Amino acid sequence: MILIIFSINVVYVAFLTIRMILTLKGYRYSAAMVSVVETVIYIVGLGLVLDNLDQIQNLIAYAIGFGTGVIVGSKIEEKLALGYITVNVITSDVNQLLPAKLREKGYGVTDWVANGMEGGRQSMQILTPRKMELQLYATIQELDPKAFIIAYEPKTIHGGFWVKQVRKGKLFK
């Protein structure tokens, strides 16, 4: 019984986590479908615990399953890597060919000359699917190990070269 309650809660919370992420990223209909499955799993798991409230090990299994489910759900979300990421890169080498090399690899790069505390800098803004995020970081670090990197998730993307390339299916081939 303990293993069943634990497993049900891991699955339930993994679905809950995925549903929440789908909702936040605007995948309403997918989130709704996941919530149907999530609710059934939740009711079954909670029913098992409530039927056996006199056994503390079931409650403990439920709680540990909940915590484990958060970890499992976040790992699944990492693998799905839904959405896009915007990465700002600042390098001290203004003459470096980093933007051109990143463009050759299919990344959408906008670059400009900037000024920092210690002089001239080159600043870049790069948009990429989250599935390519770690590969982008590795490429930047390989080309400029001292580059300053800040990443965030854009809420809206409209227009520009990059959107056209994604629609045509030409990115990262």
Backbone as a chain_set.jsonl record, in Angstrom:
{"seq": "MILIIFSINVVYVAFLTIRMILTLKGYRYSAAMVSVVETVIYIVGLGLVLDNLDQIQNLIAYAIGFGTGVIVGSKIEEKLALGYITVNVITSDVNQLLPAKLREKGYGVTDWVANGMEGGRQSMQILTPRKMELQLYATIQELDPKAFIIAYEPKTIHGGFWVKQVRKGKLFK", "coords": {"N": [[0.825, -1.198, 0.0], [1.952, 1.239, 0.79], [3.918, 1.712, -1.185], [2.289, 1.931, -3.434], [0.761, 4.241, -2.863], [2.835, 6.121, -2.678], [3.88, 5.998, -5.335], [1.631, 6.762, -6.865], [1.338, 9.398, -6.01], [3.745, 10.542, -6.845], [3.434, 10.42, -9.635], [1.075, 11.935, -9.892], [1.884, 14.536, -8.943], [3.925, 15.083, -10.733], [2.441, 15.328, -13.093], [0.899, 17.535, -12.294], [2.876, 19.52, -12.082], [3.779, 19.653, -14.743], [1.389, 20.432, -15.978], [1.055, 22.983, -14.861], [3.266, 24.325, -15.922], [2.736, 24.127, -18.662], [0.432, 25.688, -18.727], [1.448, 28.212, -17.946], [3.067, 28.733, -20.126], [1.298, 29.105, -22.116], [0.003, 26.973, -23.382], [-2.869, 26.122, -23.424], [-4.862, 24.14, -24.095], [-3.484, 21.723, -24.103], [-2.689, 21.75, -21.438], [-5.186, 21.55, -20.229], [-5.95, 18.954, -20.987], [-3.981, 17.451, -19.684], [-4.681, 18.09, -17.074], [-7.052, 16.69, -16.686], [-6.253, 13.991, -16.522], [-4.527, 14.271, -14.377], [-6.33, 14.966, -12.293], [-7.856, 12.619, -11.949], [-5.869, 10.822, -11.099], [-5.119, 12.12, -8.733], [-7.471, 11.959, -7.148], [-7.733, 9.189, -6.814], [-5.313, 8.578, -5.43], [-5.532, 10.228, -3.113], [-7.856, 9.188, -2.063], [-7.012, 6.61, -1.295], [-5.261, 7.262, 0.789], [-6.968, 8.611, 2.59], [-8.748, 6.566, 3.225], [-7.161, 5.056, 4.81], [-6.25, 6.472, 7.083], [-5.478, 5.918, 9.65], [-3.032, 4.758, 9.551], [0.057, 5.843, 9.756], [2.277, 5.593, 8.082], [1.255, 5.591, 5.507], [0.462, 8.231, 5.134], [2.944, 9.444, 5.335], [4.198, 8.288, 3.099], [2.627, 9.467, 1.131], [3.323, 12.195, 1.431], [6.125, 12.141, 0.941], [6.056, 11.155, -1.634], [4.853, 13.31, -2.884], [6.845, 15.331, -2.727], [8.882, 14.046, -4.202], [7.586, 13.89, -6.633], [7.569, 16.565, -7.458], [10.252, 16.94, -8.113], [10.541, 15.008, -10.164], [8.648, 15.981, -12.027], [9.792, 18.483, -12.664], [12.152, 17.648, -13.854], [11.14, 16.329, -16.101], [10.022, 18.525, -17.406], [12.36, 19.95, -17.99], [13.432, 18.263, -19.921], [11.463, 18.44, -21.899], [11.665, 21.135, -22.561], [10.153, 23.502, -23.377], [9.257, 26.348, -25.35], [11.097, 29.459, -25.707], [14.286, 31.105, -25.316], [15.923, 34.07, -24.37], [19.107, 35.316, -24.683], [21.466, 37.402, -23.358], [24.616, 38.563, -24.15], [27.743, 39.752, -23.193], [30.831, 40.81, -24.249], [34.308, 41.439, -23.872], [35.935, 41.751, -26.022], [35.728, 43.655, -28.633], [36.248, 43.385, -31.34], [35.843, 40.767, -31.894], [34.68, 37.834, -33.593], [32.402, 36.641, -32.703], [29.497, 37.139, -32.922], [29.083, 36.626, -35.71], [29.908, 33.967, -35.942], [28.023, 32.709, -34.32], [25.704, 33.283, -35.758], [26.212, 31.783, -38.06], [25.74, 29.284, -37.054], [23.037, 29.293, -36.881], [21.694, 30.808, -35.0], [19.678, 33.583, -33.987], [21.013, 36.66, -33.912], [21.481, 39.821, -32.567], [23.648, 42.471, -32.53], [25.719, 44.978, -30.93], [27.906, 47.764, -30.272], [29.053, 48.524, -27.074], [29.563, 50.276, -23.936], [31.46, 49.592, -21.083], [32.439, 49.424, -17.598], [35.182, 49.183, -17.755], [35.791, 50.031, -20.314], [35.374, 49.603, -23.925], [32.91, 47.347, -25.155], [31.304, 44.469, -26.604], [27.994, 43.85, -27.207], [25.417, 41.443, -27.273], [22.28, 40.141, -28.315], [20.528, 37.21, -28.212], [18.297, 34.903, -29.573], [16.8, 31.798, -28.976], [15.488, 28.423, -29.292], [14.507, 26.762, -26.268], [15.439, 24.188, -26.178], [17.874, 24.331, -27.354], [19.4, 25.761, -25.648], [21.494, 25.002, -23.739], [23.423, 24.122, -25.513], [23.96, 26.497, -26.855], [25.119, 28.027, -24.754], [27.428, 26.5, -24.349], [28.714, 26.845, -26.812], [29.186, 29.625, -26.786], [30.883, 29.813, -24.53], [33.015, 28.316, -25.454], [33.97, 29.908, -27.55], [34.404, 32.362, -26.279], [35.51, 32.311, -23.276], [35.351, 34.17, -21.184], [33.045, 35.581, -21.462], [30.183, 37.466, -20.474], [27.092, 36.377, -19.434], [23.593, 36.571, -19.577], [20.394, 35.251, -19.142], [16.954, 35.017, -20.097], [13.4, 34.405, -20.238], [11.456, 35.153, -22.98], [8.27, 36.755, -23.247], [6.642, 37.412, -25.422], [7.035, 36.993, -28.907], [7.567, 38.477, -31.959], [7.718, 39.031, -35.4], [10.668, 39.838, -37.431], [13.823, 38.397, -38.553], [14.33, 35.919, -37.337], [11.866, 34.71, -36.546], [10.725, 34.274, -39.053], [12.517, 32.366, -40.081], [12.105, 30.219, -38.353], [9.459, 29.556, -38.959], [9.792, 28.693, -41.578], [11.228, 26.451, -41.12], [13.998, 26.38, -41.177], [15.924, 26.728, -39.25], [18.793, 25.762, -37.427], [19.758, 23.588, -39.005]], "CA": [[0.0, 0.0, 0.0], [2.843, 2.399, 0.881], [4.53, 1.911, -2.498], [1.241, 2.379, -4.351], [0.466, 5.643, -2.532], [4.016, 6.894, -3.074], [3.938, 6.048, -6.804], [0.507, 7.558, -7.364], [1.578, 10.809, -5.746], [4.827, 10.985, -7.733], [2.835, 10.621, -10.956], [0.143, 13.061, -9.777], [2.581, 15.819, -8.832], [4.621, 15.299, -12.004], [1.415, 15.869, -13.985], [0.571, 18.87, -11.791], [3.979, 20.405, -12.458], [3.744, 19.814, -16.197], [0.203, 21.235, -16.286], [1.321, 24.368, -14.482], [4.22, 24.879, -16.887], [2.006, 24.284, -19.917], [-0.459, 26.841, -18.551], [2.256, 29.429, -17.946], [3.637, 28.945, -21.459], [0.217, 29.38, -23.054], [-0.529, 25.758, -24.006], [-4.106, 25.921, -22.656], [-5.573, 22.9, -24.375], [-2.636, 20.631, -23.588], [-2.786, 21.818, -19.979], [-6.508, 21.038, -19.854], [-5.925, 17.493, -21.123], [-3.152, 16.933, -18.595], [-5.403, 18.258, -15.807], [-8.047, 15.622, -16.565], [-5.521, 12.823, -16.022], [-4.027, 14.659, -13.048], [-7.428, 14.915, -11.322], [-8.184, 11.211, -11.686], [-4.779, 10.273, -10.286], [-5.202, 12.76, -7.422], [-8.604, 11.413, -6.395], [-7.398, 7.801, -6.44], [-4.275, 8.615, -4.394], [-6.067, 10.801, -1.883], [-8.814, 8.211, -1.527], [-6.262, 5.555, -0.605], [-4.733, 7.807, 2.044], [-8.084, 8.894, 3.496], [-9.292, 5.286, 3.684], [-6.212, 4.441, 5.743], [-5.665, 7.548, 7.873], [-4.942, 5.402, 10.91], [-1.682, 4.242, 9.318], [0.909, 7.013, 9.519], [3.208, 5.338, 6.98], [0.591, 5.98, 4.255], [0.549, 9.687, 5.078], [4.353, 9.746, 5.056], [4.42, 7.921, 1.694], [1.961, 10.494, 0.338], [4.126, 13.415, 1.516], [7.403, 11.917, 0.244], [5.698, 11.045, -3.049], [4.597, 14.671, -3.366], [8.156, 15.959, -2.921], [9.553, 13.363, -5.306], [6.864, 14.276, -7.844], [8.044, 17.892, -7.871], [11.548, 16.726, -8.773], [10.294, 14.282, -11.417], [7.97, 16.903, -12.936], [10.728, 19.495, -13.16], [13.08, 16.967, -14.775], [10.406, 16.125, -17.357], [9.926, 19.84, -18.045], [13.687, 20.24, -18.551], [13.582, 17.471, -21.146], [10.559, 18.998, -22.901], [12.262, 22.442, -22.903], [9.192, 24.252, -24.175], [9.428, 27.786, -25.461], [12.313, 30.083, -26.207], [15.103, 31.807, -24.33], [16.718, 35.183, -24.87], [20.392, 35.34, -23.997], [22.285, 38.597, -23.564], [26.03, 38.251, -23.988], [28.633, 40.907, -23.264], [32.217, 40.37, -24.36], [35.242, 42.569, -23.834], [36.632, 41.826, -27.305], [34.822, 44.298, -29.583], [36.553, 42.941, -32.701], [35.664, 39.319, -31.988], [33.721, 37.386, -34.596], [31.403, 35.822, -32.015], [28.161, 37.211, -33.53], [29.069, 35.96, -37.015], [29.993, 32.517, -35.727], [26.729, 32.269, -33.795], [24.747, 33.339, -36.877], [26.506, 30.63, -38.912], [25.146, 28.103, -36.414], [21.589, 29.409, -36.975], [21.118, 31.634, -33.945], [19.322, 34.96, -34.308], [21.887, 37.506, -33.09], [21.563, 41.258, -32.788], [24.81, 42.909, -31.747], [26.048, 46.396, -30.939], [29.045, 48.158, -29.458], [28.598, 49.097, -25.804], [30.629, 50.731, -23.049], [31.408, 49.07, -19.728], [33.261, 50.134, -16.625], [36.582, 49.141, -18.173], [35.967, 50.377, -21.719], [34.502, 49.096, -24.973], [32.367, 45.991, -25.081], [30.36, 44.096, -27.643], [26.817, 43.28, -26.573], [24.614, 40.66, -28.2], [21.032, 39.551, -27.864], [20.376, 35.984, -28.995], [17.051, 34.192, -29.329], [16.946, 30.395, -29.348], [14.59, 27.506, -28.585], [15.094, 26.293, -25.015], [16.134, 22.915, -26.425], [19.222, 24.645, -27.816], [19.992, 26.673, -24.668], [22.784, 24.531, -23.224], [24.352, 24.09, -26.645], [24.353, 27.891, -27.071], [26.063, 28.386, -23.696], [28.696, 25.801, -24.617], [29.337, 27.507, -27.965], [29.686, 30.928, -26.334], [32.019, 29.581, -23.641], [34.113, 27.827, -26.282], [34.48, 31.026, -28.328], [34.856, 33.414, -25.367], [35.284, 31.813, -21.914], [35.138, 35.266, -20.235], [31.812, 36.29, -21.815], [29.171, 37.65, -19.435], [25.858, 35.846, -20.025], [22.341, 36.684, -18.826], [19.327, 34.65, -19.933], [15.592, 35.152, -19.598], [12.395, 33.851, -21.119], [10.594, 36.198, -23.536], [6.831, 36.477, -23.18], [6.08, 37.55, -26.757], [7.985, 37.096, -30.015], [6.835, 38.876, -33.154], [8.491, 39.626, -36.483], [12.108, 39.659, -37.502], [14.448, 37.297, -39.297], [14.303, 34.653, -36.615], [10.523, 34.142, -36.622], [10.556, 33.783, -40.422], [13.319, 31.154, -40.247], [11.438, 29.135, -37.611], [8.284, 29.153, -39.728], [10.259, 27.977, -42.764], [11.903, 25.234, -40.696], [15.399, 26.453, -41.605], [16.823, 26.985, -38.142], [19.586, 24.682, -36.843], [19.892, 22.417, -39.885]], "C": [[0.874, 1.27, 0.0], [3.443, 2.721, -0.491], [3.509, 2.432, -3.522], [0.93, 3.855, -4.121], [1.617, 6.546, -2.962], [4.032, 7.089, -4.594], [2.833, 6.909, -7.393], [0.789, 9.042, -7.164], [2.728, 11.36, -6.593], [4.245, 11.307, -9.114], [1.903, 11.835, -10.933], [0.873, 14.4, -9.781], [3.407, 16.111, -10.088], [3.644, 15.887, -13.027], [1.031, 17.288, -13.579], [1.623, 19.884, -12.224], [3.96, 20.684, -13.957], [2.546, 20.667, -16.61], [0.446, 22.711, -15.994], [2.253, 25.039, -15.504], [3.541, 25.088, -18.246], [1.085, 25.5, -19.858], [0.327, 28.142, -18.638], [2.826, 29.756, -19.325], [2.569, 29.116, -22.531], [-0.347, 28.174, -23.785], [-1.804, 25.338, -23.264], [-4.728, 24.552, -22.85], [-4.776, 21.68, -23.92], [-2.712, 20.587, -22.072], [-4.128, 21.266, -19.502], [-6.553, 19.513, -19.942], [-5.111, 16.85, -19.995], [-3.909, 17.019, -17.266], [-6.476, 17.198, -15.605], [-7.395, 14.373, -15.974], [-5.046, 13.082, -14.589], [-5.113, 14.52, -11.984], [-7.807, 13.482, -10.969], [-7.128, 10.578, -10.775], [-4.851, 10.828, -8.87], [-6.31, 12.137, -6.565], [-8.324, 9.991, -5.941], [-6.381, 7.795, -5.3], [-4.789, 9.145, -3.069], [-7.069, 9.861, -1.231], [-8.118, 7.096, -0.764], [-5.738, 6.037, 0.753], [-5.864, 8.022, 3.046], [-8.747, 7.619, 4.026], [-8.416, 4.643, 4.749], [-5.504, 5.492, 6.593], [-5.054, 7.075, 9.185], [-3.519, 4.858, 10.769], [-0.774, 5.388, 8.857], [1.858, 6.812, 8.339], [2.585, 5.696, 5.624], [0.653, 7.495, 4.051], [1.982, 10.126, 4.737], [4.686, 9.431, 3.593], [3.807, 8.961, 0.768], [2.811, 11.763, 0.287], [5.45, 13.265, 0.762], [7.161, 11.783, -1.261], [5.449, 12.407, -3.659], [5.928, 15.377, -3.664], [8.912, 15.357, -4.089], [8.909, 13.738, -6.639], [7.275, 15.643, -8.36], [9.36, 17.759, -8.63], [11.351, 16.055, -10.132], [9.643, 15.21, -12.45], [8.911, 17.949, -13.508], [11.759, 18.884, -14.101], [12.418, 16.719, -16.134], [10.314, 17.441, -18.119], [11.259, 20.242, -18.665], [13.885, 19.505, -19.863], [12.677, 17.997, -22.261], [11.096, 20.316, -23.438], [11.364, 23.24, -23.831], [9.559, 25.731, -24.231], [10.802, 28.202, -25.955], [13.046, 30.775, -25.073], [15.825, 32.946, -25.04], [17.977, 35.257, -24.026], [21.109, 36.628, -24.364], [23.722, 38.231, -23.246], [26.82, 39.546, -24.114], [30.057, 40.38, -23.254], [33.127, 41.596, -24.393], [35.99, 42.744, -25.154], [35.677, 42.358, -28.371], [35.042, 43.79, -31.0], [36.332, 41.449, -32.906], [34.568, 38.967, -32.993], [32.611, 36.521, -33.984], [30.015, 35.94, -32.642], [28.072, 36.474, -34.862], [29.096, 34.441, -36.859], [28.685, 31.957, -35.187], [25.664, 32.277, -34.894], [24.947, 32.157, -37.821], [25.863, 29.362, -38.361], [23.622, 28.182, -36.376], [20.933, 30.254, -35.91], [20.776, 33.02, -34.477], [20.095, 35.875, -33.376], [21.74, 38.956, -33.52], [22.717, 41.74, -31.926], [25.04, 44.403, -31.912], [27.25, 46.643, -30.043], [28.49, 48.855, -28.218], [29.809, 49.561, -25.001], [30.401, 50.16, -21.661], [32.322, 49.867, -18.819], [34.717, 50.223, -17.071], [36.758, 49.38, -19.667], [34.964, 49.723, -22.644], [34.12, 47.637, -24.788], [31.541, 45.725, -26.339], [29.207, 43.406, -26.932], [25.993, 42.569, -27.64], [23.337, 40.212, -27.531], [20.743, 38.392, -28.801], [19.083, 35.307, -28.593], [17.212, 32.761, -29.801], [15.864, 29.551, -28.68], [15.279, 26.999, -27.315], [15.84, 24.975, -25.194], [17.586, 23.134, -26.842], [19.995, 25.478, -26.795], [21.376, 26.228, -24.197], [23.843, 24.478, -24.311], [24.844, 25.508, -26.954], [25.376, 28.324, -26.032], [27.43, 27.763, -23.95], [29.439, 26.467, -25.774], [29.934, 28.848, -27.557], [30.931, 30.744, -25.47], [33.246, 29.096, -24.411], [34.775, 28.985, -27.034], [35.011, 32.164, -27.457], [34.558, 32.99, -23.922], [34.99, 32.909, -20.884], [33.845, 36.037, -20.515], [30.86, 36.331, -20.619], [27.832, 37.296, -20.064], [24.696, 36.035, -19.054], [21.246, 36.101, -19.712], [17.973, 34.886, -19.271], [14.628, 34.624, -20.653], [11.501, 34.962, -21.661], [9.124, 35.792, -23.472], [6.207, 36.483, -24.575], [7.206, 37.669, -27.775], [7.169, 37.415, -31.256], [7.809, 39.483, -34.161], [9.962, 39.284, -36.463], [12.542, 38.439, -38.279], [14.184, 35.95, -38.643], [12.949, 33.968, -36.716], [10.272, 33.566, -38.014], [11.304, 32.467, -40.618], [12.679, 29.963, -39.522], [10.247, 28.632, -38.401], [8.67, 28.356, -40.955], [10.965, 26.667, -42.409], [13.38, 25.209, -41.026], [16.389, 26.617, -40.46], [17.511, 25.698, -37.694], [19.635, 23.429, -37.702], [21.265, 22.345, -40.468]], "O": [[0.576, 2.242, -0.695], [3.466, 3.88, -0.903], [3.833, 3.267, -4.366], [0.846, 4.63, -5.073], [1.397, 7.609, -3.543], [4.181, 8.21, -5.08], [3.07, 7.694, -8.312], [0.511, 9.853, -8.047], [2.688, 12.517, -7.011], [4.541, 12.356, -9.685], [1.935, 12.664, -11.843], [0.516, 15.299, -10.542], [3.568, 17.273, -10.462], [3.981, 16.831, -13.741], [0.858, 18.15, -14.44], [1.29, 20.978, -12.679], [4.108, 21.83, -14.381], [2.665, 21.525, -17.485], [0.083, 23.578, -16.788], [2.036, 26.187, -15.893], [3.752, 26.11, -18.898], [0.975, 26.251, -20.828], [-0.086, 29.073, -19.33], [3.043, 30.924, -19.65], [2.886, 29.257, -23.712], [-1.115, 28.345, -24.731], [-1.817, 24.325, -22.564], [-5.081, 23.881, -21.881], [-5.347, 20.716, -23.409], [-2.79, 19.509, -21.483], [-4.189, 20.587, -18.477], [-7.126, 18.856, -19.073], [-5.512, 15.834, -19.428], [-3.793, 16.125, -16.427], [-6.782, 16.841, -14.467], [-7.924, 13.773, -15.038], [-5.153, 12.222, -13.716], [-4.85, 14.013, -10.893], [-8.051, 13.175, -9.802], [-7.456, 9.888, -9.809], [-4.664, 10.086, -7.906], [-6.096, 11.829, -5.393], [-8.642, 9.625, -4.809], [-6.565, 7.085, -4.311], [-4.509, 8.571, -2.016], [-7.127, 9.747, -0.007], [-8.585, 6.682, 0.298], [-5.773, 5.301, 1.738], [-5.737, 7.66, 4.216], [-9.248, 7.6, 5.15], [-8.875, 3.785, 5.504], [-4.294, 5.411, 6.8], [-4.207, 7.757, 9.762], [-2.878, 4.534, 11.768], [-0.843, 5.832, 7.711], [2.206, 7.78, 7.663], [3.303, 6.065, 4.694], [0.868, 7.975, 2.939], [2.194, 11.054, 3.957], [5.37, 10.208, 2.926], [4.391, 9.303, -0.26], [2.999, 12.341, -0.783], [5.849, 14.168, 0.026], [7.97, 12.245, -2.066], [5.789, 12.643, -4.819], [6.102, 15.951, -4.739], [9.517, 16.08, -4.88], [9.596, 13.885, -7.649], [7.324, 15.86, -9.571], [9.553, 18.392, -9.668], [11.927, 16.485, -11.131], [10.044, 15.221, -13.614], [8.844, 18.268, -14.695], [12.194, 19.539, -15.049], [13.047, 16.877, -17.181], [10.504, 17.473, -19.335], [11.284, 20.816, -19.754], [14.442, 20.058, -20.812], [13.067, 18.004, -23.429], [10.995, 20.589, -24.634], [11.764, 23.609, -24.935], [10.101, 26.287, -23.276], [11.553, 27.416, -26.533], [12.485, 31.0, -24.0], [16.281, 32.795, -26.174], [17.913, 35.261, -22.797], [21.331, 36.911, -25.541], [24.008, 37.657, -22.195], [26.593, 40.338, -25.029], [30.445, 39.61, -22.375], [32.743, 42.655, -24.889], [36.614, 43.782, -25.376], [34.903, 41.594, -28.947], [34.098, 43.767, -31.791], [36.607, 40.926, -33.986], [33.637, 39.744, -33.2], [31.96, 35.755, -34.694], [29.389, 34.907, -32.88], [27.094, 35.772, -35.117], [28.388, 33.723, -37.566], [28.282, 30.853, -35.554], [24.821, 31.381, -34.953], [23.978, 31.591, -38.327], [25.487, 28.47, -39.121], [22.969, 27.254, -35.899], [19.711, 30.404, -35.918], [21.493, 33.566, -35.315], [19.857, 35.867, -32.168], [21.862, 39.276, -34.702], [22.764, 41.455, -30.73], [24.617, 45.011, -32.896], [27.569, 45.836, -29.169], [27.573, 49.671, -28.308], [30.949, 49.264, -25.358], [29.296, 50.23, -21.123], [32.908, 50.868, -19.233], [35.401, 51.21, -16.8], [37.771, 48.975, -20.237], [33.867, 49.34, -22.237], [34.912, 46.816, -24.326], [31.136, 46.652, -27.041], [29.419, 42.483, -26.145], [25.888, 43.04, -28.773], [23.31, 39.938, -26.331], [20.715, 38.555, -30.021], [18.803, 35.151, -27.404], [17.705, 32.525, -30.904], [15.37, 29.918, -27.614], [16.498, 26.828, -27.295], [16.77, 24.68, -24.444], [18.423, 22.242, -26.704], [21.135, 25.862, -27.056], [22.328, 27.007, -24.254], [25.017, 24.754, -24.063], [26.016, 25.698, -27.279], [26.393, 28.923, -26.379], [28.46, 28.416, -23.786], [30.658, 26.632, -25.717], [31.059, 29.171, -27.938], [31.926, 31.444, -25.66], [34.378, 29.428, -24.059], [36.0, 29.036, -27.142], [35.956, 32.853, -27.842], [33.479, 33.275, -23.403], [34.44, 32.619, -19.822], [33.582, 37.047, -19.864], [30.747, 35.368, -19.859], [27.468, 37.845, -21.104], [24.796, 35.707, -17.872], [21.174, 36.418, -20.899], [17.865, 34.945, -18.046], [14.998, 34.425, -21.81], [10.848, 35.651, -20.878], [8.788, 34.618, -23.627], [5.345, 35.657, -24.875], [8.203, 38.353, -27.541], [6.204, 36.72, -31.572], [8.621, 40.341, -33.815], [10.44, 38.546, -35.601], [11.739, 37.569, -38.616], [13.857, 34.97, -39.312], [12.889, 32.761, -36.949], [9.678, 32.497, -38.147], [10.783, 31.549, -41.252], [12.709, 28.838, -40.02], [10.037, 27.424, -38.51], [7.952, 27.434, -41.342], [11.267, 25.865, -43.292], [13.967, 24.133, -41.144], [17.597, 26.64, -40.699], [16.865, 24.654, -37.595], [19.56, 22.318, -37.177], [21.564, 21.427, -41.232]]}, "num_chains": 1, "name": "protein.A"}
